Amino acid sequence: MSEAGSEAGGAEQAAADFLRRVRERLGDGAEGSLAARLAPAVSQLTDRLVILACDRLGRGDMTGFFEALLEGMSEGERTAWRRELSAEWSRAVLARWQDNQALRREILETILFVKALAMS
């Protein structure tokens, strides 16, 4: 494996480890604030997670970016993420369709208005 490939694999592993540790600490029954329980995992692995995300985005590898994030999520987190993404996509498509429909209507009305003026 190339050096870049091994670095990417290490970053992916770091991302998965980070998300696993976050889940473990969230489930930990120890007392203390959430921030105090998450601080060790965040301070140790956040930079590597950011590097992984920036690497994928910088290369335009959106599939790799989302795959790395999805692999680190639990099944429930993936389900919620997909549901939210689908709902947002649906809203965006509907908004574009309505904008295009309004534009088509305005063009049609303008053409008919000009035609009516020409005929009168």
N, C-alpha and C positions, 0 to 999 in steps of 0.2 A: 504494500500500500504506500502511496506517495506521502510525503510529509504533510502536504495540504489536506490529503484525505484523512490522515491520522489525527490532525488537529481538528478537523470538522467532526470526526467521530468522537474525539475527546470532549468537544464542546457540546455535542448532542447528549453524550452521557452526563455531562455536568448539568445540562438543562433538565434531564430526566431525574437526576439525583436531587436537584433543587426542588422540583415540584413534589417529589416523593417526601422529602423532609418537611416541606410546608404542610402536606396532608397529615403526616405523623404528628407534627406539633399542634395542628389544629385539633386533632383527636386526643391529644395528651390531656389528662385530667388534672395536671399540675396547676397550682394556683399561680396567679400573676397575670399581667396584662397580655393580650395577644401579641403586642409588639415585642415584649420581652421574650416570649416563647419563640417568635419567628426570627429574632435578630441574629442568632448564630448562623442559621441556614442562609438568610438573606445576605449577610456580610461576607460569607464564604463563597457563594456561588452566583450572586447577581451579576457581577462583571462578566463572567463567562456566558451567562444566559444572554446578556445584552450583546456580547460579541457574536454569538451564534445568530441572533436575530438580525443584527446589522450586516453580517456576512451574507446571509440569505437574501435580505432585501437589497443589498448593494449589488449582488449578482443578478438581481431580478428573478430569483428563484422563489416565487411565491408559493409554489407547491411544497418545496422543501421547508420553507418557513412555517407554513401551517401544519405540515406533517410533524415537524419537531415539536410544536406546541401540543398538537393533538395526542401524540404518543405519551406525553407527560401528564395528560389529564386522566382522571378516573372516567369510567363509563358514564356516570351521571353528569359530570362536567362536560363531556363531549356531547351528550344529548342536549343539555341546556344551551351549549354554544351553537350547535347546529340549528336548534329551534329559533334562537335569537337571530342568527344569520339569515335563515330562511324568511323570517318575518321582515327583517330589514330589506332584504332583496325584493320581496313582494311589494313593500311600500315604495321602493325606488322605481320598480318597473311600472307600477300604477301611476306614479307621479309623471314619469316620462311619457306614458301613453296619454294621460290627460293633457299634458303640455302639447304633445303632437296633435292631438285631436282638436284642441283649441286653435292651434296654428292652421290646421287644414280648414277649419270652419271659417276663420278670418279670411283666408285666401279665397275660398269659395264665395263668401259673401262679397268680397271686393270684385271678383270677376263678374258675378251676377249684377252688381251695382253698375259697373262700367258698361256691361252689355245693355242694361236697361237704359242708361244715359245715351248710348249710341243709337238705340232704337227709337228714342223719343224725339 
